Amino acid sequence: MDERIRLRLDVSYDGTDFSGWAAQPTRRTVAGVLVETLDLVLGAGTATGLTVAGRTDAGVHATGQVCHVDLPVDVWRQHEGRLLRRLARLLPTDVRVRAMTEVPADFDARFSATFRRYEYRVTDAPFGAEPLRRHEVLAWPKPLELAALNAAATGLVGEHDFAAYCRRKEHATTLREVTRLDWRRDPDGILVATVQADAFCQAMVRSLVGAMLVAGDGRRPVEWPGTLLTQRERSSEVTVAPARGLTLVAVGYPADPAEYAHRATLTRRLRVPIEG
């Protein structure tokens, strides 16, 4: 069997016209487009094992997505000096591979990750979103108070069972640790939520944002999003914010490559509910 090498790919994409990351036979997806282009450049099936840090939903964007693939060493040595530019010529303009880096064989883009960080952008301007930013900014129909948004965020930070905010999957836990959740208003008036956690379950970030927005515009008390953490089923009161405002901006990994395998082992362990 040919000796193989693992490559980390840093990827950006405009999710507007993608049906999410994961490959689907009849839909245009980021993974599908990447595999098709790698096959075109290197030969069908040459790049194997495409694994991503976070499977973004349809319409969600990324500036800091990470994935890995395995290639035969001789193929990589043949193409490494020009592969990035060849991909740039052949990939559609709404997805870019920004870097390709050799990593140890025990690097796992998904399980070695220590955190994922997302940003969600909202405008409460009375005229709505600027036309050139309409695919990345949600227009909110009511004025939003930054202090109220941050007060609502406070009750959601920490390790909790986020069942009220997740689409539950069989045999999957909804226990997550949110290490950062805050809002800022940029000079252009856009409100930006930064959400960071060890991992997220499906639709969790957009559900958190949806709950905070109705607290930010005064329709709910700022304590309300935090009170939902007592629920053990998805809350019908939470409206999932639209995908277009959400961008995956960073994925973190151990600073020491020797820790990749250990981190992957820890991540694979099933989280258990917190007592009390």
C-alpha positions, 0 to 999 in steps of 0.5 A, a space after each residue: 500500500 502506498 505511503 500516505 500523508 495527511 493534509 490540513 485544509 483551511 477553507 472559506 465559503 459563501 454558504 448562500 448557494 450550498 446545501 450545507 457542508 456534507 455531501 448529498 447525491 442530488 444537492 450542491 454542497 461544499 464537501 461535494 464540490 471539494 471532492 469533485 475538484 480534488 478528483 479533477 486535479 489529482 485523479 478520482 479517489 486519490 484524495 481520501 478521508 475528507 473530514 471536517 471540523 464542523 458540518 455547517 448547515 445550508 446557507 451558513 458561511 465560513 471564513 475559518 473552516 478546517 478539514 483534512 484529507 489523505 494523499 499518497 506521499 508521491 502525489 503530494 510531492 508532485 503537486 504541493 508547489 502548485 496545488 493551491 493555485 490549481 484549486 483556485 483556478 478550478 473551484 467555484 468562486 464561492 469556495 476557497 482553499 486558503 492553505 494546505 499544510 502537512 500535519 501528523 497522521 493523528 491530526 483529526 480535523 473534527 475530534 482534535 479540535 478544542 473549540 469552534 467559534 462562530 459570529 452572527 451578524 444582525 442589523 437593526 437599521 430601519 432600512 434593513 441590510 446593505 445590499 452588498 451584505 444581504 447574504 451575511 447580515 440578518 435584518 431585524 425589524 425592531 431596535 436592539 439594545 446591546 446591553 440587553 443582548 449581553 445580559 441575555 448572553 450571560 445566562 448561557 455561558 458555561 457547561 449546560 445541557 442545551 437540549 432546549 436549543 438543539 435538534 436532538 439526534 439519537 444516542 447523541 448528547 446535548 451537553 456542551 460548554 460555551 466558553 464565550 458568548 457576547 455581543 458588540 456593535 461595530 462602527 458600521 452599526 452591525 451587531 455581532 454575536 461571538 459564540 465559542 464552545 468545545 462543540 455545537 449540536 445541530 442548529 444550536 448557535 442559531 437557536 441561541 441567537 434567536 432567543 437572545 434577539 427577542 430579549 434584545 428587542 424587549 419582547 422577552 426578559 433578559 433572563 428568559 434564554 437562560 431559564 430554558 436550560 432547565 428543559 430537556 427537550 427542544 423548546 417550541 418557544 425558540 425561533 431558529 435565526 436564519 442561516 445567512 447571518 452565521 459564519 464559522 470564523 475559527 477552529 482551535 487545536 492544541 498548540 503542541 501537535 503531540 496532543 492531537 491524538 489525546 485530544 481526539 480521544 477525549 472528544 470521542 468520550 460520551 459526555 455525561 449529564 452534570 449533577 444537580 
